[in-house]
Amino acid sequence: MKLATYNVKDLFDPGTFPSPGGRPMTAEMASGKREALARRLLAAAPDVVALQEIASRKELERLRDRIGLPHMLLADADERGIASAIL
C-alpha cells in the first residue's frame, strides 16, 4: 500500500478569502490549484492520501473525483474553517 501526505495550502471555495487582506479565490484559481494537486497526486499514484488545509468539501470532492480515489473522510474544521482529510 502506498501512502501520501500533502499540505494543499488553502483549498478554498471560489469567492472566499484564503488569507486576511488577500484576494478572493476565483473559480480559475481554484480550478488551477485543484488541477496542479491532481497532477502531483496522480504522478505519485498513492492508495491513500492525507491532506491538510482543506476549507471546502466541494473542492475536496472535485479533487477526489479527479484522481479517482473512491473514499473521502473530512475532519471537523477548526475555528478558521480549515480541516484535514483522507482520500
Secondary structure, DSSP 4 states (H G I P E B T S, - for coil): --EEEEEEEEE--TTS-SSTTSPPPPHHHHHHHHHHHHHHHHHH--SEEEEEEE--HHHHHHHHHHHT-S--EEPPP-TTS-EEEE-
